[in-house]
Amino acid sequence: MNVSHVLVILEVITSILLIAGVVLQTPRATGLGGTLGGGGGFTGGYRTRRGLERQLYYTTWVLAAVFLIVSVANIYVSLHHVT
């Protein structure tokens, strides 16, 4: 197994976890009306994330960064033929 295969496997695993993280997040507002202030609340669509929701939010950002780094590394390896 060479570096390129490992990077592809890491990219697939990271992408699946990233998709799961995005799907599991709770929507802050219902549709465009809630985001623009039509949701009936004083603060529009904004609310504070707490507990597990906050952890999932930050984990999703970390997974996005890892996916970006692995993707760029995969491109670098494929262009420079690093084994």
WOZIKA-V454920 format. One record per backbone hydrogen bond with DSSP energy under -1.0 kcal/mol. CO is the residue of the C=O (numbers start at 1). NH is the residue of the N-H. If there is no record, write none. Layout:
co:CO nh:NH
co:CO nh:NH
//
This chain:
co:2 nh:6
co:3 nh:7
co:4 nh:8
co:5 nh:9
co:6 nh:10
co:7 nh:11
co:8 nh:12
co:9 nh:13
co:10 nh:14
co:11 nh:15
co:12 nh:16
co:13 nh:17
co:14 nh:18
co:15 nh:19
co:16 nh:20
co:17 nh:21
co:18 nh:22
co:19 nh:23
co:20 nh:24
co:29 nh:31
co:30 nh:34
co:31 nh:35
co:32 nh:36
co:33 nh:38
co:43 nh:46
co:50 nh:53
co:51 nh:55
co:52 nh:56
co:53 nh:57
co:54 nh:58
co:55 nh:59
co:56 nh:60
co:57 nh:61
co:58 nh:62
co:59 nh:63
co:60 nh:64
co:61 nh:65
co:62 nh:66
co:63 nh:67
co:64 nh:68
co:65 nh:69
co:66 nh:70
co:67 nh:71
co:68 nh:72
co:69 nh:73
co:70 nh:74
co:71 nh:75
co:72 nh:76
co:73 nh:77
co:74 nh:78
co:75 nh:79
co:76 nh:80
co:77 nh:81
co:77 nh:82
//
